[in-house]
Amino acid sequence: MGLLSFIKEAGEKLFGGSSAQAAEPDANTKAAAAIKTYIETQNLGLTGLQVAYTASSGLVTLSGQAPSQEASEKAALAAGNVANVTSVDNNLVAPAAPPAQYHDVVKGDTLSAISKKYYGDPNKYNAIFEANKPMLTHPDKIYPGQKLRIPAP
């Protein structure tokens, strides 16, 4: 799937973020474990998931197998929408399917507005919400800096 970029300050706060502390190998291992646990709580059906984190660059690398392209994309989004993560190198193996688009949420965005931009219809916001579950728990709970998966229409 390749490399996705994220905003370092946005996202779930799973671990500490001082760069001096994060430079230690033990801190990288603990952060990777926290990210892996977070991805696993999404129940995406991944097998053999391995997560590596490099604090100095904010890079998360994912490997393993995903049951679908959608699950692979959701895993990358879950990893990237974590504070202190700036990019995700998604090496998960998944069956071939058309890739989704991505949208970086900015201040004032709503799922309806995003839906209108990509689909021409604000009432199709639920497709975006469903494509980002379980990361999203409610259609109104999006925040600036978050990256969302926009499925093909």
C-alpha positions, 0 to 999 in steps of 0.5 A, a space after each residue: 500500500 505504501 507510505 501515508 503521512 500524518 500530522 504528528 500532534 493529532 490523534 490518540 495519545 497512546 504513549 509519551 512524546 518527548 523526543 529525548 525519551 522516545 529516542 531510546 530503543 526501549 521507548 520505541 518497543 513500548 510505543 510499537 506495542 501500544 500501537 499494535 494493541 490499539 490496532 488489534 482492538 479494531 478487530 480487523 482480522 489481521 494475522 501475524 501483525 508486526 508493528 515497528 516504531 521509530 520515534 526519531 522519524 515518527 515512522 510506523 511500519 506494519 507487516 502481516 496479513 490483512 483479510 481485505 484491502 479495506 482492513 489493510 487501509 483501516 490498520 494504517 489509519 489506526 496506526 497513523 491517527 496516533 499522536 507522535 506518528 508522522 508516517 505509516 509504511 503499510 506492508 500488510 499483504 491483502 487481496 487486490 482491490 481498488 484503493 480508497 482515497 484519503 482525506 485530511 480533516 481540517 477545522 470546520 469539516 463535517 462528514 456531510 461536507 466531505 461526502 459532498 466533496 467526494 460523492 457530490 451528495 452530503 447524504 452519503 456521509 454514512 459511507 465514510 463513517 462506516 469505512 472508518 469504523 471502529 476508529 470513528 465512534 460517531 459521525 460528529 467525532 472527527 477532528 482536525 489533523 485526522 486522516 479518513 478513508 474515503 471508499 470508492 463510490 
